[in-house]
Amino acid sequence: MTLPMGRPMREAFGETVTALADDDPRIVVLDGDLGTSTRAEVFQRGHPERFLQMGIAEQNMLGVAAGLASCGLVPFVSTFVAFAVVRPLDQIRVLIAQPRQNVKIIGGYSGLFVGAAGKSHQVVDDISIMRAMPGMITVSPADDVEAGLVIRWAAGYDGPVYVRLVRDATQRLFDDAYAFAPGRAVVVREGSDVTLVSTGAQTPRVVDAAGLLAGMGISAHVLHVPTLKPLDVAAIVEAAERTDLVVTIEEHTVIGGLGGAIAETLGEHRPTSVRRLGIQDVFGESASNADLLDRFGLSAERVAEQVAVLVRAAV
């Protein structure tokens, strides 16, 4: 049985930041001419006087956000990951991260799901970039519930934050009882044969894969890691100790992303066999979501197939 579908994370972003601004006059949103796509338009309707349309000039947008933060405001920068991270990287490093400005970078359209825009818009190394940035909190929520909670937390945190959101509706992993805590990983399924570690919207697909593995007689322990920095070292070590075999799965390059972070952590704290599933040092392609997941081995079925081979080879 697969998990139910939730709402797009971008809708959770637009609604949550707008509601927060009702009570916090410091919150402003800077948009890179993509508000209808990122749902920053929700904020524009609710607080037009605090919505700054910066146009297709992302380096300037991040610089303006840094200036607003230096004046005591809480700026949320909203655009696609390709334009939130890659294009203005120097501004992020020099103007936001180094002086530790209180800027929230909300990267929409992350990973493979960017409509039919193809590899020019598919950024699959943003976690690698942002978790390596000194002082940059890096978060990748699993669903719309967690996305809303992350935005709410980020508004109250004093310092730079990068939040990675996906474009389309995702499977819903959490209910309204869930409480997000920065730096905390979450066990979403218990098992004993193999530990599966995932992040972002890939985690619900991994939970489905664990169900398929159960049908093959393989018991999978699933750990969701929403915060890529800071990492929950204790939870990662504990999850590895359960099975002695760890497989990381991410809709992101395996170089420097979640897989790299888990391998680094376990290499230092608890040497364990780690296998990394994800995008293998290639750019994306233009195709349907289902075809992309199959192409890169990230659908529940393809994850289950690959994990089953690894488990049987380890016996």
Secondary structure, 3 states (H helix, E strand, C coil): CCCCEEEEHHHHHHHHHHHHHHHCCCEEEEECCCHHHHCCHHHHHHCHHHEEECCCCHHHHHHHHHHHHHCCCEEEEEEEHHHHHHCCHHHHHHHHHCCCCCCEEEEECCCCCCCCCHHHCCCCCHHHHHHCCCCCEEECCCCHHHHHHHHHHHHHCCCCEEEECCCCEEECCCCCCCCCCCCCCEEEECCCCEEEEECCCHHHHHHHHHHHHHHCCCCEEEEECCEEECCCHHHHHHHHHHHCEEEEEEEEECCCCHHHHHHHHHHHHCCCEEEEEEECCCCCCCCCHHHHHHHCCCCHHHHHHHHHHHHHHHC
